Amino acid sequence: MDTSLLFLVALLLFVATFYMGKKRALTLAGGQSNVRSLNSLPSYYGTITALWCAIPCILLLAVWTIFDDYIIQQIIVQEFPIDIQQMSKSDIGLLLNTVSNLATSSSADPNVEAYIIVAAQRFNNLQWLSQMALNLVFVCVAILFVSYARLRINVKLHARVEVETVFKWFLLMCASLAIFTTAGIILSVLFESIKFFQSVPITEFLFGLDWSPQMAIREDQVGGSGAFGAVPLFAGTMLISLIAMTIAVPAGLMAAIYLSEYASPKVRTVVKPMLEVLAGVPTVVYGFFAALTVAPFIRESGGLFGLSVSSESALAAGLVMGVMIIPFISSLSDDVINAVPQSLRDGSFGLGATQSETIKQVVIPAALPGIVGGVLLAVSRAIGETMIVVMAAGLAANLTANPLESVTTITVQIVTLLVGDQEFNSPKTLSAFALGLMLFVVTLIFNYIALIVVKKYREQYE
């Protein structure tokens, strides 16, 4: 049996042992009429029996799957000729890929060297042995733990407590998954960024005004000393994000106020879904719209007033990005405004305030923490957008505050630097990780500011 089939067997074993444990508990109790003699309900006995059987089997399959290929590859490498074993890791990796492809293919290339053919045959044999060993160990583990779980069942067993403990640890693992993932992302980006800053001074990266990450591969190659001043990228990102938020925040907030406070239920049921359709449009479609419609319109309109407008401008990208972000702000703000207690509105009306005054003086301040959260999400969305900027604003790293000129952003440069086969030892590629680290720091600062605002106003209105 292959590994996927064994996973299916483990799930079926879980169901079978559940009913076995439940039936045994009822048997020890003397039937359904004497269930009260058990320490826990029969379903808890069945669940703990199933967990004792299925969890070790699934863990065995997971661990075996993770380390199986690595161990087989190490055995294959040890059987390579001595001169092949002394090659670099990348070259050995290519050879292992060749061996794996040859092992899975039905026909052999006559030009392949003999030791690779031998290694491919050995690879197939080791995989077959590994699968047979896994089947045997799986059966043994299943029998062992089924027997152990069955022997543990007795009327005094605290089955409910054990089941709840297992699920508590499972929920804790799920909650910790996001933390470990975030920590892994931070560490991976941080380590690569440290390598970059060993080659390029951090002061040059943070305060340099020129961005040209092209590096010379050979000493006699022309053009490619490399300039890693990221200020033009920071400025371009902030410029486009500012334009987008200038469009999205007022429009989104006003739409949310209208839908929650003024619109009739009939109008709301029609307008709100239509507005949220914008959130489902792919960003590449927005990019096409910006490049083919908005950018030419801005260029032609600017020409009527004697303005020199670039074919790819920050204004075009920012306007379309603002339209894309409107649903994020309007939907979240609408939900937050609707969550404001009606008693606050009634109290304001009772004091003689108009609906407009109530919205400005009561509803908006009470809903401000949620609105700030929605705006923060929108800012993060704007900073991380790539496709619209690539298609509407271009790739030129220009240091300018003129929205009519072409600029680029951090995310666009990260994509550009990592496209294709790249060597992760050059400053050019490592600079992408440094840019990613800066994005993380900026997002962290935005989160900190949002927490301060939320804390301040929650203390005031709760």
Helices and strands as residue ranges (DSSP letters): H 3-29, G 32-37, H 42-78, H 82-85, H 89-104, H 114-152, H 159-199, H 202-207, E 211-212, E 227-228, H 231-257, I 258-262, H 265-276, G 277-280, H 283-289, I 290-294, H 295-304, H 314-338, H 342-350, H 355-358, I 359-363, H 364-384, H 387-392, H 410-418, H 427-461
